[in-house]
Amino acid sequence: MKWGISYTFSCLPYGRPLYEKILRRFGELSQVSSSTRFRNAEVLLKMGRRWCGGVDGQHVVELGTGWVSAVPLGFGLAGARVDTFDISYLVADDLFRQTRDVYRNRSEQLARASGTAPEKIRQRLKKIELAHNFSEACQLLGGSYHAPFDTTALPFKDGEVDMVISNLVLQCVPKDAIPLLLQESWRILKPGGVALHRIRMSDEYSPPGSGRNHLEYLKYSERIWNRWFNHSLKHINRLRAPQFLELFRQHGFGCLECIRKVDYESIPHLQQLTLAPSFRHMSWEDIATTNINVALRKIPVSEKQHSTTNKGFSFFPLFPVDVAPIMFF
C-alpha cells in the first residue's frame, strides 16, 4: 500500500504536493516533535565533537535538507555556519516553526551533544525567534538554504569547507550520481576536512509492524527494483555497507570510524530467500547491516595513491589506536 500510494502520486502532474498532504496526515510530518531527526542531529553533533573537537565556528555543508530541518538547525544553534542544499524545496514555513519549537525544549540535549554552552544555544534560539521561514533563520545564524539545487555542483571554492554532513540521504541517491556527489564533497573540503554520514540500508516500504521483513527487498533484481519501486518521489539504491565504504575509498576519503548496526535476527529469514545476484557474493553480516554512521577524512592528493592500495575497511590510518574503525551494535 505504501509503495502503491507513492508510485501513483509520482505519476500525477501535481503528485508531490498531494504526497506531502499524505505525509502530513499519516507520516512523519503528522507529528514533527516525535521525529527521529532530532536524535539524528545529536548523533552527528557527537561525531563532530569526536573528530573535529566540536562544530562551533566550523563551516558545514549539508547534503539533503529534507522535510524536517532538525540537523542543519541543530548545527546552526551549536555555532556552525551551515549551508544546506536539497534537490527540492521541502522545508515549509510551518514545518520550520515546529522544528524551532521542539528545540526550545531540547536545548539541554543539544548542548550536551555539541559541547556548546546552553546559554549560547538559547541566545541563538532567541535570535531566530521572529524568523518567518527556514531560509531566514539560516541567514540569521550565518548560513543559507538552497533548494532546488544540484548538489553535484556546489557554489564553493576548492578547499573552502570544514565539514560535509548528510543524514539518511546517501541511500536515496541514484548509484550513478553518488561518485559525482563524493567528488564534489572532496573538492570543497579543506585538507584533512571531515565528512559525516548516517546511512540507512533497509526497505522504507516496510515500516515496523507491517509483517514484512525490512530486508526482503534484496530479493528483487536491479531491473525489477528500478522499474517498479524507484520513482520521482522515492529512490532507494540498495547499496550495502562494503559498497559505500569502497566508494568512499575510491573518491579520496579515509575511514576514521564506521559504526554498523547488524540485524542478526533477520539473517535466518534472508537465508530462506533467493537473493538478487548482486548480493549473493556478500557475507550475511554485510547483507544484514541496516545502518552505518561513518566519519571520513579527506585524503590529500599526494597520499591518494597510497590509500588506493589498501583494500580493507581501515582505508587510511587516521583513527586513534584506542578507537576501532568499525564497530557493531
N, C-alpha and C positions, 0 to 999 in steps of 0.2 A: 504493500500500500504506500509506504513512504517513497519507494522508487517511482511508483506509478504517478503519484502526485507531482513530484519534481520533474519527471520526464514530460508529463503533459504540459506543465507550465513553461517548460523550456521551448515547447513548440508553438506557443501562443505569442502574438505580436506584443502584448503587454504582460508577458508572463512573469517578469521579475518583480514588479510591484505587487502582483497578486500572490506570488510566492512569499513575499515579505509579510503580507497580511496573515498567511497561514502560520508563519514562524511566530508572529506576534500573538496569535490566538492560542497555538498549541505547543510551540517550540521554545527554544532558549530565550527568545525575546519576550515571552509572556511574563517572565519574572527575572529581570536583569539582576536583581540583588542576589539571586542564587546562582548566577553564572559562575562556572569554574574558572573563568578568565582572570578573576581577581587572585585566586590562589596561584594560577599560572604566572601572573606578573610577579608575585612574591618569589616563586621558584627561580625565575630568570634574574631577579634582583640579587638573590643569594649567590647565584652563579657569577654575576658581575662582581660581587664583593670578593668572591673566592679567587677569581682570575685577573681582576683589574684593580682590586683594592677599593672598589666602590664605583658608583656611576656619577657622583656629584661632579659637575664641570665637564663631563665627557660628552663628545658629540656622537649621538646614537642615531643610526638609521634603522627603521623597522620596515621589513618586507611583509606586506599584508596586514592592513589595519583591522579589517573585519567589522562586524556589526557593533560589537561591544568594545569600546576603546580603552579597556582596563589596562592593557600592557603599556601603550605609549603614554597614557595619562599617569600611570604609576611611576614610570621612569621620569617623566617631567616633574612630578611632585617631589621626587627624590633628588632633583637638582640637575638632571641631564638635559642637554639640548636635543630634543627628539624631532627628527624629520621622518614622518611616516607616510608610506606610499601604498596605494591599492589600485587594482585594475578597475574597480567600480566604486562609485561614491556610496558608501553603506552607512556611515555614522549619521543617522538622522538626529535632528536637534533634541528631540525628546529622549532618545537613547543616550546621548551625551549627558544630559541633565541627570538622568537616573544614575549613570556611572559616577558622575561627580558626587551625587548624594550618597552613594554607597561608600565612597572614600572618606566622607566626613566621619563615618562610623568605623572605618578601618584604618585610621591614621596611625594608630599604635602598631598594628600588624605591619603596615607599610614601613614604619620607622625601623622596626626590628629586622625586617628582611633586607632593607637597603643600608642600614647603619647610619641613617640620617636622623638628626635630632628631631623629635616630634614637633617641636615648636616651629622649625623651618617648614615642615610639611603643612602645618596649619596655616602658616603665613602664605604659602603658595596657594592653598585652597581658597583663602580669603581673596587672593589676587585674581582668581578666575571666577569668583562668586557671581559677578554680573555678566560673564561671557554668555553671549546668546547662542553660540554653537561651538562645536569641537575645534573648528579651524581657528576661531578667535582665541580660544583657550590655549591652543598650541602656540600661537603668536605671543600671547602674554607670558608664556613660560619660555620663550626664546626659540621655539621650534616652528614646525609647519605641517600641514596636512595636504597631501596631493592625491587627488582622485578625480577622474580616472587617470592612470599614469602607467607607462611602460616601464616596469621595474628592471628591464634588461638594459636600460639606457638612463642612468640616474644623473642628475644635474650637479655633479661634484667633480672636483679635480682629482687627479691621481693622488692617493695617499692622504686624503683630507679628513677621513672619518676615524674615530677611535673604536667604534663597536658597531657591528651589524647584528640584528636580532630578528627572530621570527618565532611565532607561536602557532603551532598546528597549521602550518602553511605549506611546507615543502611536499607533503604527501598529496597535496591538491594541485601541484604544478605538473603540466604535461612533461613526460620524460625528455622530449627533445628541447624543452625550454630550460630545464634545470642547469645544464652546462653554461648557458648564457647568463643565467642568474648568478651562478657561482663565479664566473669570470668577472662580472661587474662588481660583485661583493669584494673580490680580491683586489680589483683595481682601486676602489675608493678607500680601502682600509690603509691606515698608516703601517709602516714596517712594524711587525710584531702586534698589529691590531688583532682584536678578538671577535669571533663570530659565535653567537649563542643561538642554538636552535632546539626547539621542542617539536618532536615529530611523532604523530600517532599513526600506527600501521594496522588498523582494523577496519572492518566494514561499517561505514557510517549509516548504512541502511539497516543495520541490525542492532537497535538500541537494547539496553538491558530489559529483560522481561519479554522480549519478542519471541522467545522459543527457538531462535535461530542462532547458531554459533557465529560469533563475530569474526571468525577466520575462515568461514566456509566459502567466502568469495574467492579464495585461492584455487578453487576447482575449475573456474571458468578460464577458457583460453583467452589470450590477448585480443583476438578478433572479436569474440563474443562480448567480452567486457567493454571494449571500446565502442562497439556497435550499439549496445543497448544501455549500458549503465553510465557511461561518461557523456555529459552533455553540457550545454552552456551554463547551467545553474550549479552543477556539481561535477567535479572531476577528481578521481582517486587513482593515482598511478600504480598502487600496489607494490612499490619497491620495498624490499626488505632491508633490515639494518646493515648487513655487509655491503649491499649495493650503494646505499647512501654514503657509507664510510669510504668506499672506494672512489666514488665521485668526488668527495671532499679531497682525498689524497691527490687525485688526478689534476685537480684545479688549484693546487698550491697551498693546501691547508694541512697543518699538523694537528693531530688529535691530542688535546690536553686532557679531556675527560669524556667518557661516554657511559652514562648510567642507563642500563637497559632494564625494562620490565618484561619478563618472560611469563606467558600464560601456560604454565606446565599442565594445568588441568585440561586444556584444550588439545594437548598432543594426542591422547588416545582417540579423540574424535577425528583429528586430522589424519591419523593413520588408517582410518576406515574410508577415507575419501580417495578419489582418483584426482590427484592434484594436477594442475596445468603443467605442461612440460617445462616452463620457465622456472618452476620452483622445485622440481624433483631432485636436483643436484645438491640442495641445501640441507644442512642439519636441521633436526626438529627444533632445536633451540632457536636457530636463526629464523625459521618459518614462524614460530610461535612468539617471537618478540613483537610486542604490541606498541611499545613506546620507547623512545630514546630521548634523553636530554644530553646534548653534545656541546662541548666547548672546543673551539678550534682557534688556532693561532696562524696568522698569515706568515707563510714561509718566504723569506727574501728570495729574489730571483737567483742569487748566487748559490743558494742552498737547495733549490728545487731539484737539481739533478741528483743530489744525494738522496733526497726523500723518495724519488720515484723508484729506487732500488729496494726499498723496504716494503714488503707486501703485507705485513701484519697490521693489526689494528693500531698498535702504537706507532703511528706513521712517522713521528718526529719526536725525539727525546726532549720534550719540553715540560713534562709533568714532574712534580717533585717525587722523590723516591718513596714518600710515605702516602702517596695518593695513587690508587690503582687507575690506569687509564680506562679500564672497562669494569663496571660494577653491575651486578644483577640484583634486582629486588622484585 
